[in-house]
Amino acid sequence: MTRILLIEDDNDIRELIKYNLEKRSHTVIDHDNANSALITLEDVAIDIILLDIMLPGLKGTQFLKIVRDKQTTKNIPIIIISAKNREEDIIAALDDGADDYLPKPFSIEMLVAKINSILRRAESVNITDKILEVNNISIDDNKHKVYVDKVEIKLTLKEYELLKLFLTNKNKIFTRNQLLNSIWSYDSEAMTRTVDSHIASLRKKLGDASNIIVSIPKIGYGVEV
């Protein structure tokens, strides 16, 4: 099931897009502003973003730059949906990192065709399963799913990224600042409690399997196997 983040401040257009995409079995998380959408990206693994340009508050162009500059979101496909239909607007958006551009007004069929095209490209890149297994924990990196003893557990996006980082760097200890920089793109020591709270939540969800996560007092965390 494809998870689509829809950012559109026109209520009628947003509801129309959401209704038609959900009819096609997609999961749609919708916002009328880009600021709220950034919060969603912190905790939800998104497959495609549909982005309006002219938004209240944080503009679509600013949102696009933030997403492309951040390590954890830079590869998410983005389709611009905008009433700005001049050639220079379209070229500018594509140059800034958008994957496709759909001027308003548009048909739902055209939007669906563009989404399907992006999904096909993504499938061709992920032709082989990327499964990471350590002890009784396994990560399916194509589907962003985690299993303990073959039973799926639900993690937030940041918890997932922390676990993946640990399991791909076994027996390495990361400082809190290194984790902040890698996962949150922060480098402020004032935010280290964010790391601690996410590690605590991750351990709780992993249950007995969490004993592979070790903490080194006053330094940081890692996985020992």
Contacts in CASP RR format, 6 or more apart in sequence:
PFRMAT RR
TARGET T0000
AUTHOR 0000-0000-0000
METHOD contacts of the structure
MODEL  1
MTRILLIEDDNDIRELIKYNLEKRSHTVIDHDNANSALITLEDVAIDIIL
LDIMLPGLKGTQFLKIVRDKQTTKNIPIIIISAKNREEDIIAALDDGADD
YLPKPFSIEMLVAKINSILRRAESVNITDKILEVNNISIDDNKHKVYVDK
VEIKLTLKEYELLKLFLTNKNKIFTRNQLLNSIWSYDSEAMTRTVDSHIA
SLRKKLGDASNIIVSIPKIGYGVEV
1 25 0 8 1.000
1 26 0 8 1.000
1 27 0 8 1.000
2 26 0 8 1.000
2 27 0 8 1.000
2 47 0 8 1.000
2 48 0 8 1.000
2 115 0 8 1.000
2 119 0 8 1.000
3 26 0 8 1.000
3 27 0 8 1.000
3 29 0 8 1.000
3 44 0 8 1.000
3 45 0 8 1.000
3 46 0 8 1.000
3 47 0 8 1.000
3 48 0 8 1.000
4 21 0 8 1.000
4 26 0 8 1.000
4 27 0 8 1.000
4 28 0 8 1.000
4 29 0 8 1.000
4 46 0 8 1.000
4 47 0 8 1.000
4 48 0 8 1.000
4 49 0 8 1.000
4 50 0 8 1.000
4 115 0 8 1.000
5 29 0 8 1.000
5 30 0 8 1.000
5 31 0 8 1.000
5 37 0 8 1.000
5 40 0 8 1.000
5 41 0 8 1.000
5 44 0 8 1.000
5 46 0 8 1.000
5 48 0 8 1.000
5 49 0 8 1.000
5 50 0 8 1.000
6 14 0 8 1.000
6 17 0 8 1.000
6 18 0 8 1.000
6 21 0 8 1.000
6 28 0 8 1.000
6 29 0 8 1.000
6 30 0 8 1.000
6 31 0 8 1.000
6 49 0 8 1.000
6 50 0 8 1.000
7 30 0 8 1.000
7 31 0 8 1.000
7 32 0 8 1.000
7 33 0 8 1.000
7 34 0 8 1.000
7 37 0 8 1.000
7 49 0 8 1.000
7 50 0 8 1.000
7 51 0 8 1.000
7 52 0 8 1.000
7 55 0 8 1.000
7 60 0 8 1.000
7 63 0 8 1.000
8 14 0 8 1.000
8 17 0 8 1.000
8 30 0 8 1.000
8 32 0 8 1.000
8 50 0 8 1.000
8 52 0 8 1.000
8 81 0 8 1.000
9 32 0 8 1.000
9 33 0 8 1.000
9 52 0 8 1.000
9 54 0 8 1.000
9 55 0 8 1.000
9 56 0 8 1.000
10 52 0 8 1.000
11 32 0 8 1.000
13 104 0 8 1.000
14 30 0 8 1.000
14 32 0 8 1.000
16 108 0 8 1.000
17 28 0 8 1.000
17 30 0 8 1.000
17 50 0 8 1.000
17 81 0 8 1.000
17 108 0 8 1.000
17 111 0 8 1.000
18 28 0 8 1.000
18 30 0 8 1.000
20 108 0 8 1.000
20 112 0 8 1.000
21 28 0 8 1.000
21 112 0 8 1.000
21 115 0 8 1.000
22 28 0 8 1.000
24 112 0 8 1.000
26 115 0 8 1.000
29 40 0 8 1.000
29 44 0 8 1.000
29 46 0 8 1.000
31 37 0 8 1.000
31 40 0 8 1.000
32 55 0 8 1.000
32 56 0 8 1.000
33 55 0 8 1.000
33 56 0 8 1.000
33 57 0 8 1.000
33 58 0 8 1.000
34 51 0 8 1.000
34 55 0 8 1.000
34 57 0 8 1.000
34 58 0 8 1.000
34 59 0 8 1.000
34 60 0 8 1.000
34 62 0 8 1.000
34 63 0 8 1.000
35 57 0 8 1.000
35 58 0 8 1.000
37 49 0 8 1.000
37 63 0 8 1.000
38 58 0 8 1.000
38 63 0 8 1.000
38 66 0 8 1.000
40 46 0 8 1.000
41 67 0 8 1.000
41 73 0 8 1.000
41 157 0 8 1.000
42 156 0 8 1.000
42 157 0 8 1.000
42 158 0 8 1.000
43 156 0 8 1.000
43 157 0 8 1.000
43 158 0 8 1.000
44 156 0 8 1.000
44 157 0 8 1.000
45 144 0 8 1.000
45 157 0 8 1.000
45 160 0 8 1.000
46 73 0 8 1.000
46 76 0 8 1.000
47 76 0 8 1.000
47 77 0 8 1.000
47 119 0 8 1.000
47 122 0 8 1.000
48 76 0 8 1.000
48 77 0 8 1.000
48 78 0 8 1.000
48 79 0 8 1.000
48 115 0 8 1.000
48 118 0 8 1.000
48 119 0 8 1.000
49 67 0 8 1.000
49 76 0 8 1.000
49 77 0 8 1.000
49 78 0 8 1.000
49 79 0 8 1.000
50 78 0 8 1.000
50 79 0 8 1.000
50 81 0 8 1.000
50 111 0 8 1.000
51 60 0 8 1.000
51 63 0 8 1.000
51 64 0 8 1.000
51 78 0 8 1.000
51 79 0 8 1.000
51 80 0 8 1.000
51 81 0 8 1.000
51 98 0 8 1.000
52 60 0 8 1.000
52 80 0 8 1.000
52 81 0 8 1.000
52 82 0 8 1.000
53 59 0 8 1.000
53 60 0 8 1.000
53 61 0 8 1.000
53 80 0 8 1.000
53 82 0 8 1.000
53 84 0 8 1.000
53 89 0 8 1.000
53 93 0 8 1.000
54 60 0 8 1.000
54 82 0 8 1.000
54 83 0 8 1.000
54 84 0 8 1.000
55 63 0 8 1.000
61 92 0 8 1.000
61 93 0 8 1.000
61 96 0 8 1.000
64 78 0 8 1.000
64 80 0 8 1.000
64 93 0 8 1.000
64 96 0 8 1.000
64 97 0 8 1.000
64 98 0 8 1.000
65 96 0 8 1.000
67 73 0 8 1.000
67 74 0 8 1.000
67 76 0 8 1.000
67 78 0 8 1.000
68 74 0 8 1.000
68 96 0 8 1.000
68 97 0 8 1.000
70 185 0 8 1.000
71 182 0 8 1.000
71 185 0 8 1.000
72 157 0 8 1.000
72 161 0 8 1.000
72 183 0 8 1.000
72 185 0 8 1.000
77 99 0 8 1.000
77 100 0 8 1.000
77 118 0 8 1.000
77 122 0 8 1.000
78 97 0 8 1.000
78 98 0 8 1.000
78 99 0 8 1.000
78 100 0 8 1.000
79 98 0 8 1.000
79 99 0 8 1.000
79 100 0 8 1.000
79 101 0 8 1.000
79 102 0 8 1.000
79 111 0 8 1.000
79 114 0 8 1.000
79 115 0 8 1.000
79 118 0 8 1.000
80 90 0 8 1.000
80 93 0 8 1.000
80 98 0 8 1.000
80 100 0 8 1.000
80 101 0 8 1.000
80 102 0 8 1.000
81 102 0 8 1.000
81 104 0 8 1.000
81 106 0 8 1.000
81 111 0 8 1.000
82 89 0 8 1.000
82 93 0 8 1.000
82 101 0 8 1.000
82 102 0 8 1.000
82 103 0 8 1.000
82 104 0 8 1.000
83 103 0 8 1.000
83 104 0 8 1.000
84 103 0 8 1.000
85 103 0 8 1.000
85 104 0 8 1.000
90 101 0 8 1.000
90 103 0 8 1.000
93 101 0 8 1.000
94 101 0 8 1.000
99 118 0 8 1.000
100 114 0 8 1.000
100 117 0 8 1.000
100 118 0 8 1.000
102 110 0 8 1.000
102 111 0 8 1.000
102 114 0 8 1.000
126 142 0 8 1.000
129 140 0 8 1.000
129 142 0 8 1.000
130 140 0 8 1.000
130 141 0 8 1.000
130 142 0 8 1.000
131 138 0 8 1.000
131 139 0 8 1.000
131 140 0 8 1.000
131 141 0 8 1.000
132 138 0 8 1.000
132 139 0 8 1.000
132 141 0 8 1.000
132 164 0 8 1.000
132 167 0 8 1.000
132 168 0 8 1.000
133 139 0 8 1.000
134 167 0 8 1.000
134 170 0 8 1.000
134 212 0 8 1.000
134 223 0 8 1.000
134 225 0 8 1.000
135 209 0 8 1.000
135 212 0 8 1.000
135 225 0 8 1.000
136 148 0 8 1.000
136 149 0 8 1.000
136 209 0 8 1.000
137 146 0 8 1.000
137 147 0 8 1.000
137 148 0 8 1.000
137 163 0 8 1.000
137 167 0 8 1.000
137 206 0 8 1.000
137 209 0 8 1.000
137 212 0 8 1.000
138 146 0 8 1.000
138 147 0 8 1.000
138 150 0 8 1.000
139 145 0 8 1.000
139 146 0 8 1.000
139 147 0 8 1.000
139 160 0 8 1.000
139 163 0 8 1.000
139 164 0 8 1.000
139 167 0 8 1.000
140 146 0 8 1.000
140 147 0 8 1.000
141 164 0 8 1.000
144 157 0 8 1.000
144 160 0 8 1.000
145 152 0 8 1.000
146 152 0 8 1.000
146 153 0 8 1.000
146 155 0 8 1.000
146 160 0 8 1.000
146 163 0 8 1.000
147 153 0 8 1.000
148 206 0 8 1.000
148 207 0 8 1.000
148 209 0 8 1.000
149 209 0 8 1.000
153 205 0 8 1.000
153 206 0 8 1.000
154 205 0 8 1.000
155 163 0 8 1.000
155 202 0 8 1.000
155 205 0 8 1.000
156 198 0 8 1.000
156 201 0 8 1.000
158 183 0 8 1.000
158 184 0 8 1.000
158 198 0 8 1.000
159 198 0 8 1.000
159 201 0 8 1.000
159 202 0 8 1.000
159 205 0 8 1.000
161 183 0 8 1.000
162 179 0 8 1.000
162 183 0 8 1.000
162 198 0 8 1.000
162 199 0 8 1.000
162 202 0 8 1.000
163 202 0 8 1.000
163 206 0 8 1.000
165 174 0 8 1.000
165 179 0 8 1.000
165 182 0 8 1.000
165 183 0 8 1.000
166 174 0 8 1.000
166 213 0 8 1.000
166 221 0 8 1.000
166 222 0 8 1.000
166 223 0 8 1.000
167 223 0 8 1.000
169 222 0 8 1.000
169 223 0 8 1.000
170 223 0 8 1.000
170 224 0 8 1.000
170 225 0 8 1.000
171 223 0 8 1.000
171 224 0 8 1.000
171 225 0 8 1.000
172 222 0 8 1.000
172 223 0 8 1.000
173 214 0 8 1.000
173 216 0 8 1.000
173 219 0 8 1.000
173 220 0 8 1.000
173 221 0 8 1.000
173 222 0 8 1.000
174 182 0 8 1.000
174 220 0 8 1.000
174 221 0 8 1.000
174 222 0 8 1.000
175 219 0 8 1.000
175 220 0 8 1.000
176 189 0 8 1.000
176 192 0 8 1.000
176 195 0 8 1.000
176 196 0 8 1.000
176 220 0 8 1.000
176 221 0 8 1.000
177 187 0 8 1.000
177 189 0 8 1.000
177 192 0 8 1.000
179 195 0 8 1.000
179 220 0 8 1.000
179 221 0 8 1.000
180 186 0 8 1.000
180 187 0 8 1.000
180 188 0 8 1.000
180 191 0 8 1.000
180 192 0 8 1.000
180 194 0 8 1.000
180 195 0 8 1.000
181 187 0 8 1.000
184 191 0 8 1.000
184 194 0 8 1.000
186 194 0 8 1.000
195 220 0 8 1.000
195 221 0 8 1.000
199 213 0 8 1.000
199 215 0 8 1.000
199 221 0 8 1.000
202 210 0 8 1.000
202 213 0 8 1.000
203 210 0 8 1.000
203 213 0 8 1.000
204 210 0 8 1.000
206 213 0 8 1.000
212 223 0 8 1.000
212 224 0 8 1.000
212 225 0 8 1.000
213 221 0 8 1.000
213 222 0 8 1.000
213 223 0 8 1.000
214 221 0 8 1.000
214 222 0 8 1.000
214 223 0 8 1.000
214 224 0 8 1.000
215 221 0 8 1.000
215 222 0 8 1.000
END
